[in-house]
Amino acid sequence: MFKNLSTKTKLALFPAIFIIATIVTAIIYSSSISFVQDRIKISSQTTLLIDELLKARITIYQFMLIPTPSGKDAIDKQWTKLIDETLTLKELFVSKENKDLCDVVVKDIKDYLAGVEVLAKHSFATNKDETRAEFSETMKNMIKIAQNIEKNYDGMNSRNANIRDDAIIKLTTNLSLVAVFAIGIFIFISIMISNSIAGSLKNFKDGLLSFFNFLNRKSDDITILDASSKDEFGDMAKLINENIDIVQDTIEKDNELIDEAKKVMMRVRNGWYSQTIDKSTPNASLEEFKNELNEMIIHTKDRFQHINEVLASYSAYDYRPVLKLGDEDEEGGVLEKMINGINALQVAVVSMLKDSLANGIKLENSSKALIDNVHTLNQSSNEAAASLEETAAALEEITSTVTSNSNNVIQMSGYSNEVSNSAKKGQEMARNTAVAMDEITNQVTNINEAIAVIDQIAFQTNILSLNAAVEAATAGEAGKGFAVVAQEVRNLATRSAEAAKEIKNIVEMATSKAQEGKNISDLMIKDYEELLTNIEKSSQMINEISNASKEQQAGISQINDTVTMLDQKTQQNAIIASKTQDIANETDNISKHIVEDVLEKRFLGKDKIVEESRRNLNREEKVIIKNETKKTEKFVTKKIEATKSKDDEWESF
């Protein structure tokens, strides 16, 4: 039946059957769907009315919470709107039951509004007790009315839903019958057309298999397709036969391009990125693949050259260039790992250079400060050594003076013993007053000379103790102990002077008594007794002076030992300071070499580190200058002023 029809005509039967079935279905559907849609619209409207009822009741609750005229107006407006929408819904209903329910709802709403008036009256009333009973009864009725309204709306919605469901069931049944009929016709025609097309396709398939075997390298020959039929398959066979020659030529060129691509890829695998694929083919896909492959080789070559340039700059100590990933580079790929690795190496090297530069600058600044401090220490050690030499010389003079004082004290002790013996003899020779008085006069003269010697010794000792105190003050912290000893020497000298003065007074008194003794013989014995007592006191004082002189000599010997030890330590400090200065100079040279070596390299952040180090150095220098200024202000030279005693011949320093 379909042998004389073309394939186009055969295939056109399928859409024709589909169109006819669609038209019939559309007619049935359009006649029923409008009714269903109206019912759906009514259901939606009913649902909206239930929502509006809830909103209206909410206005009542709000008014009860806060009774205001505006709240009353909102209630009237909301419930009036509900009446209008209910009347509109009534026009849409078809069944008489729903229309009657609409009338009942309108009546209930009006009754509800009457109750709202009572509610408003109670809310605005001054004395609410008068209207409380009416208000309670009205509230109960309003609640029942609202429940009836909601129940009637639900009834409308339920009846409308049943009508809608019945219409949908009827529409579904009609459409099912049309579908069964259309499917039967479609299956019958499909079988007939399929059998007709299957025969033509079998003949065409045999020819295509031969062509595909050639394309897939299963056969070296191509069988020409049978083009004797008059349908579309015959026309296709003719077109395929025309393109067989074109395909055969294309395949040969493809093979040539693939062979060249193998050679190029072999060289690329060995690191040759200077050669690309030159052969061409009519195959657009293969030609595009060739171009993409050439671009990949060129792009990879450029990336490697850029990496090589960056590495060359690193080898030239220029660490400023940084490799960047492309927008289309594989995330986590080999190229990304290599670039990140090189960048991590650059960051590590730059960080190391920054640390080296900062540490070198700090070391350079510290070595400069160390050199300055060692120079100051060396100078101070030399000055201390010179001061100690001067102190030692002064101590030698003091030692000589103290030794002389000791000898004089020994002589004075002998004189004291002689005076004592003379006094005793005078006592025994009391009767021989004239002779005894002469001898006493002679002894008194000797005592005066001894007192003069003691006076001179005390004066010189005081002068030497003054010099020793000045040298101790010059020595600073190291001379504090020496200053204490000098003070004790000065105290002993003062006591010696006072004792000499007292002896002088006693001798003068003895002289006066001796002169009087010449005239008053009776009083001579008594005077000699007093003289003997005074001589014994003088002897005790002389012993004290002798002991003090010995203590002075021992103290000065200890000071000599201390000064000698200080001199040795000062010389050792000077030697250590000299060696330390050599070490500081060598450290300074090393730090300068480190800084110069790092500054020759180029990397980001170098200038910032240098500038920051300079600012820190300037701040440190300002702090040092400020501290030295404070120390200079605190240092005050103390002057030693002499204090005169009652005796014009002595001074206490």
Buried (B, 14 or more C-beta within 10 A) or exposed (E): EBEEBEBEEBEEBEEEBEEEBBEBBEEBBEEBBEBBEBBBBBBEBBEEBBEBBEEBBEBBEBBEEEBEEEBBEBBBEBBBEBBEBBEEBBEBBEEEEBBEBBEBBBEBBEBBBBBBEBBBEBBEBEEEEEBEEEBEEBBEBBEEBBEBBBEBBEBBBEBBBEBBEEBBEBBEEBBEEBEEEBEEEBEEBEEBBEEBBEEBBEBBEEBBEBBEBBEEEEBEEBBEBBBEBEBBBBBBBEEBBEEBEEBEEBBEBBEEBBEBBEEBBEBBEEEEBEEBBEBEBEBEEBBEBBEEBBEEBEEEBEBBEBBEEBBEBBEEBEBEBEBEBEEEEEEEEEBBEBBEEBBEEBEEBBEEBBEBBBBBBBBBBBBBBBBEBBBEBBEBBBEBBEBBEEBBEBBEEBBEBBBBBBEBBEBBBEBBEBBBEBBEBBBEBBEBBEEBBEBBBEBBEBBBEBBEBBBEBBBBBBBBBBBBBBBBBEBEEBBEEBBEBBBBBBBBBBBBBBBBBBBBEBBBBBBEBBEEBBEEEEEBBEBBEBBBEBBBBBBEBBEBBBEBBBBBBEBBEEBBEBBEEBBEBBBEBBEBBEEBBEEBBEBBEBBBEBBEBBBEBBBEEBEEBBEEBEEEBEEEEEEEEEEEEEEEEEEEEEEEEEEEEEEEEBBBB
